[in-house]
Amino acid sequence: MVILLVLAAIAERLWFDLGPNVELVTLAGVVSGMILGRKWGGVAGVIAMVISDLVIGNTVIFWFTWSAFLVIGAGGEWLRSFTGLGRIAAGGGYGLAAAVFFYLYTNLGVWLVGNLYPPTFAGLAKSYLMGWPFFKIHAASSVLTLVAGLTAAELVGTVFTASKSWLNLTIKD
């Protein structure tokens, strides 16, 4: 499942763009973190970014975007403490928190390493102001993709667990 999510995130960035600031990298990282733990959750999102950025390119801001996805994916481990609908609801909240973190952190990065804004408090404020329209779409898409992805993961997990139990009962009988 994790490999499929990473491949889907790469494919979305390269071939079937879902729209501006709509991405599957967050989903790939968070679900990987939930399933495989903090280390692999962080790595999954970064792998998707590195591979796709090798094709489409990036700017000096890449250190901030890659490290943001590293942190967001690693945080997916937190969702292990929930199950069922609780996990799905927590995932929606985590999607919003992840988008807020990404917005604050990467816009700080644009201000620090870019030349779009003066190195003043007013320049930082303008960076956040100019990023606001992108944030709104990113926040909504992060919540929706995580809720949809975690719902699918819960359904797959339920079907897998049920079939595994059935197989165990069949073998014992």
PyMOL commands that set and color helices and strands:
alter all, ss='L'
color gray80, all
select helices_A, chain A and resi 2-14+25-36+38-56+62-81+84-113+121-172
alter helices_A, ss='H'
color red, helices_A
deselect
rebuild
show_as cartoon
